[in-house]
């Protein structure tokens, strides 16, 4: 498994993937600085647009590299096809963690310069929750890229994320309960004290109650594990084109 992950890092060495995970976090911070949104605005840009878009691109690119070669390199690798699929998922997980850590540090530095509106503990907790609640995106994006193409995979992921954000508090949550695209933005409300539109939550508002943070995060992790299991079984059956 470690060899597969190392192989993915070598494949991405001269691609735009490494640039995405390093540069994208700073776009959120720069936009917030230019438009006066502060730390709240940076987080809002991050989890509603930049993080889901970047994650979709790097996950889709990871599969597209193999798809362009008709999966001959991946499916003829001296490992089980299931391990190859899992290795790719773990590789993208590492990138997800790394880019979120960059954002967390950047937001903290931003607060020191322009004034802090988000406590350090909330910043750390928000980063951890974003990592865990975005994991389920990865097997979905990879599956859609294999079945269709990179454009549809990225469009679907961004579209569902935006749907999750705008549906906050509307009661339109049947799809979001199955595929929790609205979980990340909803959990940032009690953790950071900001609404999905970037505005601060009024004091004493009931939405600041964070009792559901742990349960919602665990549900997202369980869905990620289920999707990983199902897509791994599916990929095992795939033949070289």
N, C-alpha and C positions, 0 to 999 in steps of 0.2 A: 504493500500500500504506500509506504514511504517513497519507494522508487517511482511509483505512478505520479505522486504529488510533485516530486522533484522533476519528473519529465514535463509536467504541465508548466512549471516555472521556467524551464529551459525553452519550451515552445513559445512562451509569451515574452521572452527576453527582448526581442526586437519588434514587438508589436505595440499597439496603442494601449493595451490593457494596463501596463504599469503606469503610464501617464495618467490614465483615467483615475486610478485609485489615489494617486498623489495630488492631482490638480483639482478634481471635482469638489472635494470638501471646501477648498478655498473660494470657489465660485459662490457658494452660499454665503460665506462670510463677507466677501467683497461686495456682493449685491446688497446685503444688509447694511454694510457701512455706507455705501453710496446713497441708499434710500432711507437711512436713519432708522432702521428697524431694530438695531441693537442685537443682543444675544437671542432674544425672542424671535426676531425676524430671521436670523441665521438658521435657527432650528426649524422654523416653519418652511423655509426654502429647502432645507436638507431632507426632511422626511416626507414632504409632499411631492417633490420634483426630482431633485438631484440624486438622492440615494436610490430610489426605485429605478430611475432612468439608467444610472451608471451600473447598477446590479444587473439589470436586464441586458445591457450591452455586453458586459464581460462574461456573463453566463452563456449568452447566445454565441459570442465569439469563440468561446471554449469548444462548443459543439460544432460551430461552422467550420473551424479549422479541419476537423475530421470529416465533416460532411462533404467538403470540397474534394476530398480524396476518396469518396465513397466508403469511408470508415475502414478502409483497408489497413491503415496504420494502427487503428484502435482495436479492431476485431481480430487481427492476427497477432496481437501482442501476446507474449508468453505469460499471460495471466488470465483468470476467468473474466468474462465480459462483465459480470457483476462487480468485480473488484475495480475494473476500469471506470465504470459508472460512478461507484462510490468514491473513488480517488478524485474524480473530477469535481464531485460535490464538495468533498473536503477541501480541495484546492480553492474553490470559490468561497467556501466558508472562511478560510484564512484571509482572503482578500477583503471580505466583508468586515471582519474584525479589524483588520489593519486600517482600512479607510475610515471606519468609525472612530478609531482611536486618534487618527490624525485630526478629524473634525472636532472631537472632544477637546483636544489640546488647543486647537486653533480658536475655539469658542472661549476657552478660559483666558487665553492671551488677549483676545478681542475685548473681553470684559475688563481686564486690567487696564487697557488703553482707553476705552470709551465709557467705562462704567459697567458694573456688573448688575444684572437683573435676575440671573439664575445662580443660585448657590452651587458651590463645587459638588456637594453631595448629590444634588438634583441632576447636575450635569453628568456625573458618573453613572447614576442609576438610569437616566434617560438613555445614555449610550448603550448600557447593558441590555436594556429592554428593546431598543431598536435592533440590536444584533439578533436577539432571539426571535423577535416577532417578524423579522424579514427573512428568516431562514427558509420558510416554506415556499417562498418565491422561486428558489433555485431549481428544484426538480421540475417545477411547472415550466419555467422558461426553457430549460434544457429539453424537456419533452416536446414542447411546441416548436422548438427550432429543428428537432429531428423530423417531426411529422410534417411541418410546413416550411417556414423560413425564418430568418432572423428578424425581418421587418415585422411580421405578424406577432412574433414572440415579444418583442419590445413594445409594440403598440398595445397588445393585450395587457401587459404588466403595468404600463403607465396608465392606461385607461381604467383598469380596475382600481389602481391606487387612488386616482382622482375621484372615482366613484365612491370609494370608501371615505375620502375626506369630505366631499360635499354631502354625503349621506349622514354625517354625524348628527345625531339627535333627531333624525327624521323618521325613524321607525322602519326605514327600508333596509332590513338587515338579514333577510333569509339567505341570500347568496353570501353575504359577508360572514355569516355564522359558519358556513361550509368552508369557504376560502376567506379567512379573516384579513382582507385587505384594508379594513378600517380599524383594525386593532391598534396598530402603531400610533396613528394620529389620535385615537381616543384615549390611549394610555398616557400620552404626553400632557393631557389636560390636568390630571391630578399630580403628575410627577413634576412638571415644569410650571404649571399654573398658567398655561396659554392655550387658547382655543385653536382649532385647526386653521382658522383664518388669520392667526398671528396675534390676535388681540388678547390682552390679559383677562383672566377669569375674575369676575367680581368677588370680593372677599365674602366669606361665609356661604359661598355657592355650594349646593350639594354635590356638584360634579367634582369638587376638590377631594371628595372622599376617595381615598386610594385603596379601599379594601379589595377591589376586584383586580388589582394590578397583577398579583401573583397568579391567580387562577387563569386570567386571560393570557398571560405569558406562557403558562404551562400548556394551555390548549393549543397555542400556536406551535409550540415545540412538538406536541403529540401529532399534530397535523403534518408537520415537516417530516417526522419519522415515518408516518404512514405513507406519505407521498414518495419518500425516498425508497421505502420497501417496494411499493407497487411499481415504480418506474425502473427499479433495479431488476425486478423479475421480468418486466417487459423488454428491457435492453438485452438481457441474457438470451432471449429468443431471436434477437435480430441477426440476420445473416449479412455477409458481405455482398454488396450490390454488384 
